[in-house]
């Protein structure tokens, strides 16, 4: 499977996140702090 996301920094300390397979879908936006916490949780093990 090809389950990838793309991220891009935004000027206001946020990140844009999108599905790499369907780039026409809307972007999701997260604060840098929220994204960092999410990635740290993924490194800690499965997320439910």
N, C-alpha and C positions, 0 to 999 in steps of 0.2 A: 504494500500500500504506500501511497505517497501522501502522507498527512503532514503537510508543512504549513507554517504560518510565516508571514513576512512582517517585520516591524520597521518603523521609521520614526526617528525623533521629530517632535514638533517644537516650535519656538517657545511654547508656554509650559515647558517642563512636563510634557505629556508624550505618550507614544501612540502612534497609529498602528493597529494590528489588522491584518486581513488574511483571508484564505488564499494561498498561493495558486490553487487550482482554478479559482473563480474570482479573478481580480475585479470583476464588475460588481460584486456584492459590496454593501456599505462597509466602511472601516469601523472597527471598534476603537475607542480611545480610552486610555488608562493613564492615570498619573504615573510618573516615574516610580514613586514609592510603592504604589499598588502593584505595578508590573514586577518590580524587584522582589516583593513579598511572594507573589505568585510563583516566580521562577525558583525562589528558595524553597518553597513548599514542594515543588516538583522534584527537586534534588533530594528531598527528605523521604521520598517514597510515593506510593500510589496516592492519588487524590480522588476522593469520592464526590 
